[in-house]
Amino acid sequence: MKTIPRIVIWISSLAIGTGLATNLGAKEVDTFSLTNEFMVEVATLLDTQINAHLTLAIEESNRETAICSKEALYGSIRKEFGNHVFDRFTKELFRSKTFPKTSVKVSESIYAGVGPSAPILWLQDKLGSELTAIQYNGIRIGLDKLEHFFGSGYLYFEKHYLQHMPLTEALYFGAKREIGILGGHTTGVISFADLSANFSGMRFWNHLLNENPDPIGAQNLGPYVACTERKWTQVRLVTLGNYVDPTWDEAVNCNRYSNIRLARKVQNNMEQLSRTFQKTLSCENQATQLASFETKYGSIAPWILNLPDTAIDRHFPYQAGHALPVSVEAEQ
């Protein structure tokens, strides 16, 4: 197979970026820049909306078939939950003028002034786009994490549970996309918080019918849906509180950056913000909190936590990106 020329990837990135910037805003997030911002708690409201959309999906799947069809159920749920382009839930959320969201302009964020090596962010910086976050149970997460949870989470679920691939194959698939078209090659950002949301989403899809053990041993999180008298019925309310934790926050589970110029620019911007806020903003300050989740995630931790010796380092050593602070060796 021929390698796709870098210029094609770059042009495609600009096209994607243009659509995101003009219609829905940037797909990255910067919770560092929101450190001093008051954010409205959305846990109850968001859970209510998720369950309303799940109800619609169940009703649709029941109309499509006379018996409990898993294929129909998953298909209907994916129409409600997936990504901002094709589904109903996240599309409404991104476009809503009333749902409590907090944004910062790219030009005022840690990504201000990035160059063409981060094509989408560079374009969105020029176009005045915003980075949007919400607060769920006190945890600040990018709005994009819901797309990762529902959309990418389903792809993990499909590979591992429906196609019966080893779990490591699903995790590898997600990591490859994050260092590639969904991150490193487009925005220049390799987000471990995205990978954490992906994995949590796989767990959610598994919990829908609860036909398999939870991969990290959690108990009593499902089923949310069961077959009753030949019809699908919701038997338990979904709460994202079963899944969202600080590893979804990019100011805790910090990013890596695909090239040294971008990493240095982000570091300089964070140092400037630290002076402005009179508070040190640093990934190093979060290392202890992040490490505390190694026990929770066990063997999955290297795939989703930006700690020393990650799975990305092992499997993609030349594409693993640059962590902050940028080392002297990396700059040479």
C-alpha positions as CSV (number, residue, x, y, z in Angstrom):
1,M,0.0,0.0,0.0
2,K,1.3,3.4,-0.9
3,T,2.0,5.9,1.9
4,I,-0.3,8.9,1.9
5,P,1.8,12.0,1.2
6,R,2.2,14.4,4.1
7,I,0.8,17.3,2.0
8,V,-2.4,15.3,1.5
9,I,-2.8,14.9,5.2
10,W,-2.0,18.5,5.8
11,I,-4.6,19.7,3.2
12,S,-7.2,17.3,4.6
13,S,-6.5,18.6,8.0
14,L,-7.1,22.2,6.9
15,A,-10.4,21.1,5.3
16,I,-11.5,19.4,8.5
17,G,-10.3,22.3,10.6
18,T,-12.3,24.8,8.5
19,G,-15.5,22.9,9.1
20,L,-14.8,22.6,12.8
21,A,-13.8,26.2,13.2
22,T,-16.7,27.7,11.3
23,N,-19.4,25.4,12.4
24,L,-18.7,23.8,15.8
25,G,-15.6,25.2,17.3
26,A,-12.2,23.5,17.9
27,K,-12.1,19.9,18.9
28,E,-9.3,20.2,21.4
29,V,-9.7,21.6,24.9
30,D,-7.6,23.7,27.3
31,T,-8.6,23.3,31.0
32,F,-5.4,25.0,32.1
33,S,-6.6,28.3,30.7
34,L,-9.9,27.8,32.5
35,T,-8.2,27.5,35.9
36,N,-9.7,30.7,37.3
37,E,-13.1,30.4,35.5
38,F,-16.3,29.6,37.3
39,M,-18.0,26.6,35.6
40,V,-21.6,25.5,36.1
41,E,-22.0,21.9,37.3
42,V,-23.8,19.9,34.6
43,A,-23.8,16.3,36.0
44,T,-27.6,16.1,36.6
45,L,-28.6,17.9,33.5
46,L,-26.2,15.9,31.3
47,D,-27.3,12.6,32.7
48,T,-31.0,13.6,32.2
49,Q,-30.3,14.3,28.5
50,I,-28.4,11.1,28.0
51,N,-31.2,9.0,29.4
52,A,-33.8,10.9,27.3
53,H,-31.8,10.1,24.2
54,L,-31.4,6.5,25.3
55,T,-35.1,6.2,25.7
56,L,-35.6,7.5,22.1
57,A,-33.1,4.9,20.8
58,I,-34.8,2.0,22.6
59,E,-38.2,3.1,21.2
60,E,-36.8,3.3,17.7
61,S,-35.2,-0.2,17.9
62,N,-38.4,-1.7,19.1
63,R,-40.3,-0.2,16.2
64,E,-37.8,-1.6,13.7
65,T,-38.0,-5.3,14.9
66,A,-40.7,-7.5,16.5
67,I,-38.1,-9.1,18.8
68,C,-35.2,-7.9,20.9
69,S,-32.5,-7.5,18.2
70,K,-29.1,-6.5,19.5
71,E,-28.2,-5.2,16.0
72,A,-31.2,-2.9,15.9
73,L,-30.5,-1.7,19.5
74,Y,-26.9,-0.9,18.9
75,G,-27.8,0.8,15.6
76,S,-30.5,2.9,17.1
77,I,-28.3,4.0,20.0
78,R,-25.5,4.9,17.7
79,K,-27.9,7.2,15.8
80,E,-28.3,9.1,19.1
81,F,-24.8,8.8,20.4
82,G,-21.6,9.0,18.3
83,N,-20.1,12.2,17.1
84,H,-21.1,15.8,16.4
85,V,-21.5,15.1,12.7
86,F,-23.8,12.1,12.6
87,D,-25.6,11.6,15.9
88,R,-28.3,13.6,17.6
89,F,-27.1,13.9,21.2
90,T,-23.6,15.5,20.7
91,K,-24.7,17.5,17.7
92,E,-27.4,19.1,19.9
93,L,-24.9,19.6,22.7
94,F,-22.3,21.3,20.5
95,R,-24.9,23.6,19.0
96,S,-26.9,24.4,22.1
97,K,-26.9,28.0,23.2
98,T,-28.4,27.2,26.7
99,F,-26.5,24.1,27.9
100,P,-23.8,25.4,30.4
101,K,-20.5,25.4,28.6
102,T,-17.3,27.4,29.2
103,S,-15.0,28.4,26.3
104,V,-11.7,30.1,25.7
105,K,-10.5,31.4,22.4
106,V,-7.7,29.5,20.8
107,S,-5.8,32.8,20.6
108,E,-6.0,33.2,24.4
109,S,-5.2,29.5,25.3
110,I,-2.1,27.4,25.6
111,Y,-2.4,26.9,21.9
112,A,-2.1,30.6,21.0
113,G,0.3,31.3,18.2
114,V,0.9,27.7,17.1
115,G,2.2,27.3,13.6
116,P,1.3,25.1,10.6
117,S,2.9,22.1,12.3
118,A,-0.5,21.9,14.2
119,P,-2.7,22.5,11.1
120,I,-6.2,22.5,12.7
121,L,-5.2,24.5,15.8
122,W,-3.3,26.9,13.6
123,L,-6.2,27.5,11.3
124,Q,-8.7,27.8,14.2
125,D,-6.4,30.3,15.9
126,K,-6.6,32.4,12.8
127,L,-10.3,32.1,12.6
128,G,-11.1,33.0,16.2
129,S,-12.4,29.6,17.2
130,E,-13.0,28.5,20.8
131,L,-12.1,25.5,23.0
132,T,-15.1,24.3,25.0
133,A,-15.3,22.5,28.3
134,I,-17.9,21.4,30.8
135,Q,-17.8,20.5,34.5
136,Y,-19.1,17.1,35.5
137,N,-18.9,16.3,39.3
138,G,-16.2,18.9,39.7
139,I,-14.1,17.4,36.9
140,R,-13.4,19.7,33.9
141,I,-13.5,17.9,30.6
142,G,-13.6,18.9,27.0
143,L,-16.9,18.6,25.2
144,D,-15.1,16.4,22.7
145,K,-14.7,13.7,25.4
146,L,-18.4,12.8,25.0
147,E,-17.7,12.0,21.4
148,H,-14.7,9.8,22.4
149,F,-16.8,8.1,25.1
150,F,-19.8,7.2,22.9
151,G,-18.2,7.1,19.4
152,S,-14.7,5.8,19.8
153,G,-15.9,3.8,22.7
154,Y,-18.2,1.9,20.4
155,L,-15.4,1.1,18.0
156,Y,-13.4,-0.4,20.9
157,F,-16.5,-2.4,22.0
158,E,-17.1,-3.6,18.4
159,K,-13.5,-4.9,18.0
160,H,-13.2,-6.5,21.4
161,Y,-16.7,-7.8,22.2
162,L,-18.4,-8.1,18.8
163,Q,-15.5,-9.2,16.7
164,H,-13.8,-11.0,19.6
165,M,-10.4,-9.4,19.1
166,P,-8.0,-9.3,22.1
167,L,-8.5,-6.1,24.2
168,T,-5.0,-5.0,23.3
169,E,-6.0,-4.9,19.6
170,A,-8.8,-2.4,20.4
171,L,-6.4,-0.3,22.6
172,Y,-3.7,-0.4,19.9
173,F,-6.3,0.7,17.3
174,G,-7.3,3.7,19.5
175,A,-3.7,4.7,20.2
176,K,-2.8,4.6,16.5
177,R,-5.7,6.9,15.6
178,E,-4.8,9.3,18.4
179,I,-1.2,9.7,17.2
180,G,-2.5,9.9,13.7
181,I,-5.6,11.3,12.1
182,L,-7.5,12.2,15.3
183,G,-4.6,13.9,17.0
184,G,-0.9,13.9,16.2
185,H,-1.2,14.4,12.4
186,T,-4.0,17.0,12.6
187,T,-4.1,19.1,15.7
188,G,-0.6,18.0,16.8
189,V,-2.0,17.0,20.2
190,I,-1.8,13.4,21.4
191,S,-4.4,13.3,24.1
192,F,-4.3,10.6,26.8
193,A,-7.5,12.0,28.2
194,D,-9.1,11.1,24.9
195,L,-7.8,7.5,25.2
196,S,-9.2,7.3,28.7
197,A,-12.6,8.4,27.5
198,N,-12.4,5.9,24.7
199,F,-11.8,3.1,27.1
200,S,-14.5,4.2,29.4
201,G,-16.9,4.3,26.5
202,M,-16.1,0.7,25.6
203,R,-17.0,-0.2,29.2
204,F,-20.3,1.7,28.8
205,W,-21.3,-0.1,25.7
206,N,-20.5,-3.4,27.4
207,H,-22.6,-2.4,30.4
208,L,-25.7,-1.7,28.2
209,L,-26.6,-5.4,28.2
210,N,-23.9,-6.4,30.7
211,E,-23.1,-9.7,28.9
212,N,-19.4,-9.6,29.7
213,P,-17.4,-8.9,32.9
214,D,-16.2,-5.3,33.3
215,P,-12.5,-5.2,32.1
216,I,-11.4,-3.4,35.3
217,G,-13.6,-5.4,37.6
218,A,-16.3,-2.8,38.4
219,Q,-19.5,-4.3,39.8
220,N,-23.2,-3.5,39.3
221,L,-22.9,-0.9,36.5
222,G,-25.4,-2.7,34.3
223,P,-27.4,-3.7,32.5
224,Y,-29.1,-0.5,31.5
225,V,-31.3,-2.3,29.0
226,A,-33.0,-5.7,29.1
227,C,-35.3,-7.7,26.9
228,T,-38.8,-7.8,28.5
229,E,-41.7,-9.5,26.7
230,R,-39.8,-9.4,23.4
231,K,-39.2,-5.6,23.7
232,W,-36.1,-3.7,24.8
233,T,-36.7,-1.9,28.1
234,Q,-34.5,0.5,30.1
235,V,-34.0,-1.1,33.5
236,R,-31.4,1.3,35.0
237,L,-30.6,4.9,34.5
238,V,-27.2,5.8,33.0
239,T,-24.9,8.1,35.0
240,L,-21.7,9.3,33.6
241,G,-20.4,9.5,37.1
242,N,-19.7,5.7,36.8
243,Y,-17.1,6.6,34.1
244,V,-15.9,10.2,34.3
245,D,-12.8,10.7,36.5
246,P,-9.8,13.1,36.5
247,T,-8.0,11.1,33.8
248,W,-10.5,12.7,31.3
249,D,-9.1,16.1,32.2
250,E,-6.2,17.2,30.0
251,A,-4.8,19.4,32.8
252,V,-4.4,16.2,34.9
253,N,-3.8,13.5,32.3
254,C,-1.6,15.7,30.2
255,N,-1.1,15.7,26.5
256,R,2.0,15.0,24.4
257,Y,2.7,17.0,21.3
258,S,3.7,15.7,17.9
259,N,6.6,18.0,17.3
260,I,9.1,19.9,19.4
261,R,8.1,23.4,18.1
262,L,4.5,22.9,19.2
263,A,5.6,21.5,22.6
264,R,7.9,24.4,23.2
265,K,5.1,26.9,22.2
266,V,2.6,25.3,24.6
267,Q,5.1,25.3,27.4
268,N,5.9,29.0,26.9
269,N,2.2,29.8,26.9
270,M,1.7,27.8,30.1
271,E,4.5,29.7,31.7
272,Q,3.0,33.0,30.7
273,L,-0.4,31.9,32.1
274,S,1.3,30.9,35.3
275,R,2.6,34.5,35.7
276,T,-0.8,35.9,34.8
277,F,-2.7,33.7,37.3
278,Q,0.1,33.9,39.9
279,K,-0.2,30.1,40.1
280,T,2.1,27.5,38.7
281,L,0.4,25.5,35.9
282,S,2.4,22.4,35.3
283,C,1.8,18.7,34.3
284,E,4.4,17.8,36.9
285,N,2.1,19.1,39.6
286,Q,-0.5,16.5,38.6
287,A,1.8,13.5,38.4
288,T,0.9,12.2,41.9
289,Q,-2.8,12.5,41.3
290,L,-2.5,10.8,37.9
291,A,-0.4,8.0,39.3
292,S,-3.1,7.2,41.8
293,F,-5.3,5.9,39.0
294,E,-2.8,3.1,38.1
295,T,-4.4,0.9,40.6
296,K,-7.9,1.5,39.2
297,Y,-6.9,0.7,35.7
298,G,-4.3,-1.9,36.2
299,S,-2.9,-3.3,33.0
300,I,-4.9,-0.8,31.0
301,A,-3.1,2.2,32.6
302,P,-0.2,2.3,30.2
303,W,-2.6,2.7,27.3
304,I,-4.5,5.7,28.8
305,L,-2.4,7.5,31.4
306,N,0.5,9.8,30.4
307,L,3.0,8.3,32.8
308,P,6.6,7.0,32.2
309,D,6.7,4.0,30.0
310,T,3.4,4.2,28.2
311,A,2.1,1.7,25.7
312,I,2.5,4.4,23.0
313,D,6.2,4.6,23.9
314,R,6.5,0.8,23.4
315,H,4.5,0.4,20.3
316,F,5.1,3.8,18.5
317,P,8.5,4.9,19.8
318,Y,9.0,7.4,16.9
319,Q,5.5,8.9,17.1
320,A,5.0,9.0,20.9
321,G,5.3,12.8,20.9
322,H,6.9,15.2,23.4
323,A,5.7,15.6,27.0
324,L,5.9,18.8,29.0
325,P,8.2,20.2,30.2
326,V,10.3,19.7,27.1
327,S,13.6,18.1,27.9
328,V,16.9,19.7,26.9
329,E,17.7,16.5,25.0
330,A,14.5,16.8,23.0
331,E,15.3,20.3,21.9
332,Q,18.8,19.4,20.6
